[in-house]
Amino acid sequence: MRTVADLVDEGVAGQTVLVRSDLNVPLDGETITDDGRIRASVPTIAALAEADAKVVVTAHLGRPKSPSDTQFSLAPVAARLGELLGAPVKLVPHGADLPNLHEGDVVLLENIRFDPRETSKSDDERAAFTRELIERTGAEAFVSDGFGVVHRKQASVYDVAQELPAYAGGLVLSEVEVLKKLTETPERPYAVVLGGSKVSDKLAVIEALLPKVDSLLVGGGMCFTFLAAQGYGVGSSLLEKDQIDTSRKLLESGKIVLPLDVVVADAFSADANTKTVPVDAIEDGWMGLDIGPASVGEFSSVLAGAKTVFWNGPMGVFELAPFAEGTRGVAQAIVDSSSFSVVGGGDSAAAVRALGLPEDGFSHISTGGGASLEYLEGKSLPGVAVLD
C-alpha cells in the first residue's frame, strides 16, 4: 500500500489532503479526560502540514443522532489538536464551506457522524455523501490514519479511499505492523491478558487466540463466567449464564489462567464495604469487582517469563479506587517484563494513563480496541483492505 511518506515524497505542497483520524476521545463535559488518540494522530497531520499541504481532518466523536447533539461536538478536540500542533486548528461547522486555506494550514471538520450517511449500510448513500465530502473540501488525496475505525465500512474510512488517491498514515502502518507480529511471528512464550465485562464480547478473539498462545490470563467481569463453569458460586458478580457451557469447553485447552482471589463489594460503589476472598468463597449478595493480590502474583509470574504479551481489558473496575489495584498490578508486571508488549487500546490504554503507568514501559499502545481484536480474530479490516 502507498504511505503518507510516499505522498510527501511525491510532493504535496499546495494540495488539499483529506485525513481520516481517530479523535474519538472521552469527555467530561467539554474536558478531554484522555487525549491519547489525539496525540497519536499528530505525527501524520504534522508531516503533511510541514510539507505545505492544506490539511483537512475528518473524525467522529461518539454516536450522535443529529447535528443538534452538541455534546458530541469536536470543538474541545480542535482546541487540543491545535495545542499539540503548535498552531490554531479551526473547527469547520457541520455542512459549512471551508475557510480559505493556505499551505500548511490544518482544519478539522465537525463530527462526520452528524450526517447519518457516514455510517449508512447503503452503498449508494455512502457514495453520495463521499462525493459531497470531496467536492466540499476540494480534496486531491486521502490519508487513512484512524486505526480505531478501519474495521468499519464507512464513508470517510472506506468509500473515500475508492474515490481519491489513497495512502496509509503512519499510525495505521505501525498498528498493522505490530498486529502482524502478534499473529504471524510472536516470540514465545506468548501470553495474552484479557479483561472486560463479558465473555460474549471476547469469545471470537479467545477462540482465535487459544491455538496460538501459551497462556491466556482472564480477569475483569468475564472471569466470573469461567469461575461458574468450574462450579464456583459467584454471588452477585457479573455472570453470563448462557456462556457457561462455552467457557467450560474453552477451559479444556489447559491454557486459560483464572484468578485465585477477588476483591468483592456489597455494592457497586467506591464507598461500598469490600473484602478480598478466595474464588471459592464469594458469598451471596457480594459482587467481584477486581482480582485480588494472589491473582496479581499468579498472573505476574506468568508474565515475567513471557517474550510476547498482548493485553486487552482491565482486571477490575479501575475507575473506582478500591478496585484499581488488580489492573495496576498486572500492568506493572507487563512493564517489568522483558517482553514485546502490546496494549490493545480502549479501556486498557485509558487505564495505563489514568493509573499513572509509564507509557514507554510498553512496546506499543494501540489506539484501536475493536479494530485490534478483529484483526487478531483473523477478520479483514475494510479500511485497511481498501488501501492495498
PEVENKA-V105426 format. One record per helix or strand of 3 or more residues. SS is the DSSP state (~ for helix, > for strand). FROM is the first residue (numbers start at 0). TO is the last residue. Records with the same first field share a line. If there is no record, write none. Layout:
# PEVENKA-V105426
SS=FROM-TO  FROM-TO
This chain:
# PEVENKA-V105426
~=3-9  35-49  69-71  74-84  111-113  115-118  122-136  146-148  154-162  169-183  198-209  222-228  240-250  292-303  320-322  324-335  345-353  358-360  368-375  381-384
>=15-19  53-57  89-91  105-108  140-143  164-167  189-193  214-217  255-257  260-264  273-277  286-290  307-311  339-342
